[in-house]
């Protein structure tokens, strides 16, 4: 279990992988992603081939005791979600002065404790699984110490013997949720390249699921002795804000996810997935503007009143070419990160609003981007330092919307994306016209509630109610 740098831990590029030998959900504890399986199959190097891990059911309660855990619901692939129950662990810091022997010497300090020579009662304490090693990273994501831990078995949990070595201590751990990937190995010591691969895939998986972790603490868990035929190792991160961030589309109907009833004329889309609910994000992922959802007996669209508030805005310039949306986002991002007269950092909010102003031929005239400012900045928001950024005061505005989720495998090009949005705005116009709603067709608004490629998406196509619109 060698120390891994941030580059190894949080790599979000495709890295060398090993050929799969199968591995079911029961063995791994989760469903593997198809693209990871495909990557594994392409590796020829013998020492890097993926090996199916020994299942926990053949370790815990068989080879020895493990801490109590609960596997949590998981609609995503590539990683497991597990809640580890509170309990006592015997722990020791890794001593950097021990050099390459720091892991072996840490292990022996803990082993001395459980063997009786290193505790004040001289009692033998059964070995448990897994051996956990935590590596801390500093602000530059370089190694900044670490520690090794053995779980204390049930019979000693209430009153464990005291360590006689001052470098060994008993720790009380709270309940904690971790994200993990499991793999097996044939040999004495797992190579750093394999840890790199597994931590890289773990990072890809939880980012894709829209989840967050304590990134400056990497964890490895080893459940079996080195060199045995069947081994199990796990790469882990501690979850951050899991219950607020986790969202499983299978738990919600299409109507719940969209926020309105779809018309029979428009079946579930073939090029986008189920959108994430607004309720699962606003107040959890980030703050949103205050809104009032308005009841409607009509199908095909939702109606809401966005309450008055302050927004920071910038124009999206055609002269910036293919980077124009990114450059606009960067200007607004710079403002909330402190590029304002007060050097005030402001919390990021959702959604990101983009307004497309159209002429009478529905050709684009100008485009703007907007971030909502939290309520504490409504009365006196700091003035932007960038002349291309300005503060706008928005009045209560009734809007009509249609929601979509992630693009699927049928959407591969910019033209495909454009076609998706043209279809949604066309349908929105049709259903509003049929319902007799007054709306302004010359401002096409998009709202993005989630970062692209990160987790379950929600995006909205929006028209403004005519009576509440002030033409710009």
C-alpha positions as CSV (number, residue, x, y, z in Angstrom):
1,X,0.0,0.0,0.0
2,X,2.2,2.8,-1.3
3,X,1.4,6.5,-1.0
4,X,-0.4,8.0,-3.9
5,X,-0.1,11.6,-5.1
6,X,-3.2,13.6,-6.2
7,X,-2.3,12.9,-9.8
8,X,-2.8,9.2,-9.1
9,X,-5.8,9.6,-6.9
10,X,-8.0,12.0,-8.9
11,X,-6.9,11.4,-12.5
12,X,-10.0,11.9,-14.6
13,X,-8.5,10.6,-17.9
14,X,-8.7,7.1,-19.2
15,X,-5.7,5.2,-17.7
16,X,-4.3,1.8,-18.3
17,X,-6.8,-0.9,-17.2
18,X,-6.8,-4.7,-16.9
19,X,-8.8,-7.4,-18.7
20,X,-11.9,-8.4,-16.9
21,X,-12.4,-12.0,-15.7
22,X,-16.0,-11.3,-15.0
23,X,-16.9,-10.0,-11.6
24,X,-20.6,-9.8,-10.7
25,X,-22.4,-7.2,-8.6
26,X,-22.3,-9.7,-5.8
27,X,-18.5,-10.0,-5.9
28,X,-17.7,-6.3,-6.4
29,X,-20.6,-4.8,-4.4
30,X,-21.7,-2.7,-7.4
31,X,-22.4,-2.8,-11.1
32,X,-19.3,-2.2,-13.3
33,X,-19.4,0.3,-16.1
34,X,-19.3,-1.0,-19.6
35,X,-16.6,1.4,-20.7
36,X,-14.4,0.3,-17.8
37,X,-14.9,-3.3,-18.8
38,X,-14.0,-2.5,-22.3
39,X,-10.8,-0.7,-21.2
40,X,-9.8,-3.7,-19.1
41,X,-10.2,-6.0,-22.1
42,X,-7.7,-4.0,-24.1
43,X,-4.7,-4.4,-21.7
44,X,-2.1,-6.9,-22.6
45,X,0.5,-6.4,-19.9
46,X,0.2,-9.4,-17.6
47,X,1.0,-7.6,-14.3
48,X,-1.8,-5.1,-15.0
49,X,-4.6,-7.5,-15.8
50,X,-7.7,-7.0,-13.7
51,X,-8.3,-9.8,-11.1
52,X,-11.7,-10.5,-9.6
53,X,-11.7,-9.8,-5.9
54,X,-12.7,-12.2,-3.2
55,X,-16.3,-11.4,-2.2
56,X,-16.9,-9.9,1.3
57,X,-19.3,-12.7,2.0
58,X,-16.3,-15.1,1.9
59,X,-14.2,-12.9,4.2
60,X,-16.3,-11.2,6.8
61,X,-17.4,-13.8,9.5
62,X,-15.4,-16.5,7.7
63,X,-11.7,-15.4,7.7
64,X,-12.4,-13.0,10.6
65,X,-14.6,-10.2,11.8
66,X,-15.2,-7.0,9.8
67,X,-16.8,-3.7,11.0
68,X,-20.5,-3.5,10.5
69,X,-21.4,-2.0,7.2
70,X,-24.5,-1.3,5.1
71,X,-24.4,-1.2,1.3
72,X,-26.5,1.8,0.3
73,X,-28.8,2.1,-2.7
74,X,-26.8,2.8,-5.9
75,X,-28.2,3.4,-9.3
76,X,-24.7,4.3,-10.7
77,X,-22.0,2.1,-12.1
78,X,-18.2,1.9,-11.4
79,X,-18.3,2.2,-7.6
80,X,-20.0,1.1,-4.4
81,X,-21.6,3.1,-1.7
82,X,-21.2,1.8,1.8
83,X,-22.0,3.2,5.3
84,X,-19.5,2.1,7.9
85,X,-20.9,1.9,11.4
86,X,-19.3,3.8,14.3
87,X,-16.8,1.8,16.3
88,X,-13.3,1.7,17.9
89,X,-10.1,1.3,15.9
90,X,-6.5,1.0,17.0
91,X,-4.4,3.4,15.0
92,X,-0.9,4.6,14.4
93,X,0.6,7.4,12.3
94,X,2.9,6.6,9.4
95,X,6.4,7.8,10.3
96,X,8.1,9.4,7.3
97,X,11.5,8.9,8.9
98,X,11.0,5.1,8.4
99,X,11.3,5.6,4.6
100,X,10.2,2.6,2.5
101,X,9.6,0.7,5.7
102,X,7.0,3.1,7.1
103,X,4.0,0.8,6.2
104,X,5.7,-2.4,7.5
105,X,6.6,-0.7,10.8
106,X,3.2,0.8,11.2
107,X,1.7,-2.6,10.7
108,X,4.0,-4.2,13.2
109,X,3.1,-1.6,15.9
110,X,-0.6,-2.4,15.4
111,X,0.1,-6.2,15.3
112,X,2.1,-5.9,18.5
113,X,-0.9,-4.3,20.2
114,X,-3.4,-7.1,19.1
115,X,-0.9,-9.9,19.8
116,X,-0.7,-8.9,23.5
117,X,2.8,-7.6,23.8
118,X,1.7,-4.1,23.0
119,X,-1.3,-3.7,25.3
120,X,-1.6,-3.3,29.1
121,X,-3.6,-6.4,29.6
122,X,-1.4,-8.7,27.6
123,X,-4.4,-10.2,25.9
124,X,-4.5,-11.6,22.4
125,X,-7.0,-9.8,20.2
126,X,-8.2,-11.5,17.0
127,X,-7.1,-9.9,13.7
128,X,-9.9,-8.2,11.8
129,X,-10.4,-7.0,8.2
130,X,-9.7,-4.7,6.5
131,X,-6.3,-3.1,7.3
132,X,-7.1,0.5,6.5
133,X,-4.5,3.1,5.4
134,X,-5.4,6.8,5.1
135,X,-3.2,9.2,3.2
136,X,-3.6,12.9,3.8
137,X,-2.9,15.5,1.1
138,X,-2.0,19.2,1.6
139,X,-3.4,22.2,-0.3
140,X,-1.1,21.3,-3.3
141,X,-2.3,17.7,-3.1
142,X,1.0,16.4,-2.0
143,X,1.4,13.8,0.7
144,X,1.1,15.2,4.1
145,X,1.3,12.2,6.4
146,X,-1.0,9.3,6.9
147,X,-2.1,6.6,9.3
148,X,-2.9,2.9,9.5
149,X,-5.8,1.3,11.4
150,X,-7.1,-2.1,12.6
151,X,-10.8,-2.5,13.6
152,X,-11.2,-3.7,17.2
153,X,-13.4,-6.8,17.4
154,X,-16.8,-6.8,19.1
155,X,-15.7,-8.4,22.3
156,X,-13.2,-5.6,23.0
157,X,-15.3,-2.7,21.6
158,X,-16.7,-1.5,24.9
159,X,-13.4,-1.5,26.9
160,X,-10.3,-2.2,24.7
161,X,-6.9,-2.6,26.4
162,X,-4.7,0.5,26.4
163,X,-1.7,0.5,24.1
164,X,1.7,0.4,25.8
165,X,3.4,2.1,22.8
166,X,2.9,5.9,22.8
167,X,2.7,5.8,19.0
168,X,-0.4,3.6,19.1
169,X,-3.9,4.9,20.2
170,X,-7.5,3.9,20.3
171,X,-9.8,6.0,18.1
172,X,-13.6,6.3,18.1
173,X,-14.9,6.6,14.6
174,X,-18.3,8.0,13.8
175,X,-20.6,6.5,11.2
176,X,-19.2,7.4,7.8
177,X,-20.2,6.8,4.1
178,X,-17.5,5.9,1.6
179,X,-17.4,5.3,-2.1
180,X,-15.2,2.4,-3.1
181,X,-13.8,0.2,-5.9
182,X,-12.7,-3.4,-5.3
183,X,-10.2,-5.5,-7.1
184,X,-8.1,-8.7,-6.6
185,X,-4.4,-9.3,-7.0
186,X,-2.0,-12.2,-7.5
187,X,1.2,-11.4,-5.7
188,X,2.7,-9.9,-2.6
189,X,2.3,-6.1,-3.0
190,X,-0.2,-4.3,-5.2
191,X,1.7,-2.0,-7.6
192,X,1.3,1.7,-7.6
193,X,0.1,1.6,-11.2
194,X,-2.8,-0.6,-10.1
195,X,-3.8,1.8,-7.3
196,X,-3.5,4.6,-9.8
197,X,-5.9,2.9,-12.1
198,X,-8.5,2.1,-9.5
199,X,-8.4,5.5,-7.9
200,X,-8.7,7.1,-11.3
201,X,-11.8,5.0,-12.2
202,X,-13.3,5.7,-8.8
203,X,-12.9,9.5,-9.4
204,X,-14.4,9.2,-12.9
205,X,-17.4,7.3,-11.5
206,X,-18.3,9.5,-8.6
207,X,-17.8,12.7,-10.6
208,X,-20.1,11.3,-13.4
209,X,-22.7,10.5,-10.7
210,X,-22.5,14.2,-9.5
211,X,-21.2,13.2,-6.0
212,X,-18.5,14.8,-3.9
213,X,-15.8,13.5,-1.6
214,X,-13.2,14.6,0.9
215,X,-10.6,14.8,-1.8
216,X,-7.6,15.4,0.5
217,X,-7.9,12.0,2.2
218,X,-7.4,8.8,0.2
219,X,-8.1,5.4,1.8
220,X,-7.0,1.9,0.9
221,X,-8.5,-1.2,2.5
222,X,-6.8,-4.6,2.3
223,X,-9.0,-7.6,3.4
224,X,-6.7,-10.5,2.8
225,X,-3.1,-11.5,3.5
226,X,-0.5,-10.7,0.8
227,X,0.3,-13.5,-1.5
228,X,-2.8,-15.6,-1.0
229,X,-4.6,-16.9,-4.1
230,X,-7.8,-14.9,-3.6
231,X,-7.4,-11.2,-2.5
232,X,-9.6,-8.2,-2.0
233,X,-8.4,-4.6,-2.0
234,X,-10.4,-1.5,-2.1
235,X,-9.7,2.1,-3.1
236,X,-12.0,4.5,-1.1
237,X,-12.9,8.1,-0.6
238,X,-15.1,9.5,2.2
239,X,-18.3,10.8,0.8
240,X,-19.3,14.4,1.4
241,X,-23.0,15.4,1.8
242,X,-24.0,12.1,0.3
243,X,-27.7,12.1,1.2
244,X,-28.3,15.5,-0.3
245,X,-26.3,14.9,-3.5
246,X,-27.3,11.3,-4.4
247,X,-30.2,11.0,-6.8
248,X,-31.5,7.9,-8.5
249,X,-33.8,8.4,-11.5
250,X,-35.5,5.1,-10.9
251,X,-36.9,6.5,-7.7
252,X,-38.9,9.2,-9.6
253,X,-41.6,9.1,-12.3
254,X,-41.1,11.1,-15.5
255,X,-43.8,13.5,-14.2
256,X,-42.1,14.0,-10.9
257,X,-38.7,14.5,-12.7
258,X,-40.0,17.0,-15.2
259,X,-42.3,18.9,-12.8
260,X,-45.3,18.6,-15.2
261,X,-47.4,16.0,-17.1
262,X,-46.2,15.3,-20.6
263,X,-48.7,15.3,-23.5
264,X,-49.4,11.9,-25.1
265,X,-48.4,13.4,-28.4
266,X,-44.8,13.6,-27.2
267,X,-43.4,10.3,-26.0
268,X,-40.4,10.0,-23.7
269,X,-37.4,11.4,-25.7
270,X,-35.1,9.1,-27.6
271,X,-32.0,11.4,-27.3
272,X,-32.2,12.6,-23.7
273,X,-32.6,10.9,-20.3
274,X,-34.9,11.6,-17.4
275,X,-34.1,15.0,-15.8
276,X,-33.2,15.4,-12.2
277,X,-35.8,17.0,-10.0
278,X,-35.4,20.6,-8.9
279,X,-36.1,19.7,-5.3
280,X,-33.1,17.3,-5.2
281,X,-30.7,20.2,-6.1
282,X,-32.0,23.5,-4.9
283,X,-30.7,23.9,-1.3
284,X,-28.6,20.7,-1.6
285,X,-26.2,21.1,-4.6
286,X,-26.5,24.9,-4.4
287,X,-28.8,27.8,-3.7
288,X,-31.6,28.7,-6.2
289,X,-33.7,31.8,-6.7
290,X,-37.0,31.8,-4.9
291,X,-39.8,30.5,-7.1
292,X,-43.5,29.8,-6.9
293,X,-44.6,26.7,-8.8
294,X,-48.0,27.4,-10.4
295,X,-50.6,24.7,-10.9
296,X,-51.8,23.9,-14.4
297,X,-54.2,21.4,-15.9
298,X,-52.4,21.5,-19.2
299,X,-49.8,19.1,-20.4
300,X,-46.3,19.5,-22.0
301,X,-45.0,22.3,-19.8
302,X,-44.6,23.7,-16.3
303,X,-45.2,27.2,-15.0
304,X,-43.4,29.0,-12.3
305,X,-43.0,32.5,-11.0
306,X,-39.3,33.4,-10.5
307,X,-39.3,36.0,-7.6
308,X,-37.5,39.3,-7.9
309,X,-33.8,39.4,-7.2
310,X,-30.3,40.5,-8.2
311,X,-28.4,38.7,-11.0
312,X,-24.9,39.2,-12.3
313,X,-24.8,39.3,-16.1
314,X,-22.5,39.4,-19.2
315,X,-23.0,39.4,-22.9
316,X,-21.8,36.4,-24.9
317,X,-19.8,37.7,-27.9
318,X,-19.9,36.0,-31.3
319,X,-16.4,37.4,-31.9
320,X,-15.1,35.0,-29.2
321,X,-15.9,32.1,-31.5
322,X,-16.2,28.6,-30.2
323,X,-15.0,29.7,-26.7
324,X,-17.7,32.4,-26.3
325,X,-19.8,30.5,-23.8
326,X,-16.8,29.5,-21.7
327,X,-15.4,33.1,-21.7
328,X,-18.8,34.5,-20.6
329,X,-18.9,31.8,-17.8
330,X,-15.3,32.7,-16.8
331,X,-16.2,36.4,-16.5
332,X,-19.1,35.7,-14.2
333,X,-17.1,33.1,-12.3
334,X,-14.3,35.6,-11.8
335,X,-16.9,38.1,-10.3
336,X,-18.2,35.7,-7.7
337,X,-14.6,34.5,-6.9
338,X,-13.7,38.1,-5.8
339,X,-13.2,40.2,-8.9
340,X,-15.4,42.9,-7.6
341,X,-14.9,46.2,-5.7
342,X,-15.1,44.5,-2.3
343,X,-13.0,41.4,-3.3
344,X,-16.0,39.6,-2.0
345,X,-16.3,35.8,-2.6
346,X,-19.9,34.8,-3.4
347,X,-21.4,31.3,-3.3
348,X,-22.1,29.7,-6.7
349,X,-25.8,29.3,-7.3
350,X,-28.0,27.5,-9.8
351,X,-29.3,27.6,-12.5
352,X,-27.0,29.2,-15.0
353,X,-29.4,31.2,-17.3
354,X,-28.7,32.0,-20.9
355,X,-31.0,34.3,-22.9
356,X,-31.0,34.2,-26.7
357,X,-32.6,37.4,-28.2
358,X,-34.1,36.7,-31.6
359,X,-35.2,39.0,-34.5
360,X,-38.5,38.8,-36.3
361,X,-37.0,36.0,-38.5
362,X,-36.0,34.1,-35.4
363,X,-32.3,34.8,-36.1
364,X,-30.0,35.4,-33.1
365,X,-29.4,39.0,-32.3
366,X,-27.5,38.8,-29.0
367,X,-26.9,36.3,-26.2
368,X,-26.4,36.9,-22.5
369,X,-25.5,34.8,-19.5
370,X,-26.6,35.2,-15.9
371,X,-25.8,34.0,-12.4
372,X,-28.3,34.5,-9.5
373,X,-26.9,36.3,-6.5
374,X,-27.8,34.9,-3.0
375,X,-30.3,37.0,-1.0
376,X,-27.7,38.6,1.3
377,X,-26.3,40.5,-1.8
378,X,-29.7,41.7,-3.2
379,X,-29.7,45.1,-1.5
380,X,-26.1,46.0,-2.1
381,X,-24.2,43.6,-4.4
382,X,-20.5,44.5,-4.9
383,X,-19.8,46.3,-8.2
384,X,-17.9,44.3,-10.8
385,X,-14.4,45.3,-11.7
386,X,-14.9,44.0,-15.3
387,X,-16.7,46.5,-17.5
388,X,-18.2,43.5,-19.4
389,X,-20.0,42.4,-16.2
390,X,-23.0,44.1,-14.7
391,X,-25.6,43.7,-12.0
392,X,-29.3,43.4,-13.0
393,X,-32.4,43.7,-10.9
394,X,-35.0,41.3,-12.1
395,X,-38.7,41.7,-11.2
396,X,-41.1,38.8,-10.5
397,X,-41.3,36.9,-13.8
398,X,-43.7,34.1,-14.8
399,X,-42.0,31.5,-17.1
400,X,-43.1,28.4,-19.0
401,X,-40.6,25.5,-19.2
402,X,-39.8,22.1,-20.5
403,X,-37.1,20.0,-18.8
404,X,-34.6,17.5,-20.2
405,X,-31.9,15.3,-18.6
406,X,-28.5,14.0,-19.9
407,X,-27.9,13.7,-23.6
408,X,-27.7,10.0,-24.5
409,X,-25.4,8.2,-27.0
410,X,-27.4,9.5,-29.9
411,X,-26.2,13.0,-29.2
412,X,-22.6,13.3,-30.3
413,X,-22.1,16.6,-32.2
414,X,-22.9,20.3,-31.7
415,X,-25.5,19.9,-34.5
416,X,-27.1,17.1,-32.4
417,X,-27.3,19.3,-29.4
418,X,-28.7,22.2,-31.4
419,X,-31.4,19.8,-32.8
420,X,-32.4,18.7,-29.2
421,X,-32.9,22.3,-28.1
422,X,-34.8,23.3,-31.3
423,X,-37.1,20.4,-30.8
424,X,-37.8,21.4,-27.2
425,X,-38.5,25.0,-28.0
426,X,-40.7,24.0,-30.9
427,X,-42.8,21.7,-28.7
428,X,-42.9,24.4,-25.9
429,X,-44.3,26.9,-28.4
430,X,-46.8,24.4,-29.7
431,X,-48.2,23.4,-26.3
432,X,-48.3,27.0,-25.1
433,X,-50.2,28.0,-28.2
434,X,-52.7,25.2,-27.8
435,X,-53.2,26.1,-24.1
436,X,-53.8,29.7,-25.1
437,X,-50.9,31.1,-23.1
438,X,-49.4,34.5,-23.9
439,X,-45.6,34.2,-24.3
440,X,-42.8,36.1,-25.9
441,X,-41.2,33.9,-28.6
442,X,-38.3,36.2,-29.3
443,X,-36.4,35.4,-26.2
444,X,-35.4,31.7,-25.9
445,X,-34.0,31.1,-22.4
446,X,-32.1,28.0,-21.3
447,X,-31.5,27.1,-17.6
448,X,-28.7,24.7,-16.6
449,X,-28.9,23.3,-13.1
450,X,-25.9,20.9,-13.2
451,X,-22.4,21.0,-14.5
452,X,-22.0,19.2,-17.9
453,X,-20.9,15.5,-17.6
454,X,-21.3,15.6,-13.8
455,X,-24.2,13.4,-12.5
456,X,-27.8,13.4,-13.5
457,X,-28.6,16.6,-15.4
458,X,-31.4,19.0,-15.5
459,X,-31.7,21.6,-18.3
460,X,-34.8,23.7,-19.2
461,X,-36.1,25.4,-22.3
462,X,-38.0,28.5,-21.2
463,X,-40.3,31.1,-22.7
464,X,-41.3,34.2,-20.7
465,X,-45.0,35.1,-20.1
466,X,-45.8,38.0,-22.3
467,X,-47.4,40.2,-19.7
468,X,-44.3,40.0,-17.4
469,X,-41.8,40.7,-20.1
470,X,-40.0,44.0,-20.6
471,X,-38.3,44.0,-24.0
472,X,-34.6,44.7,-23.9
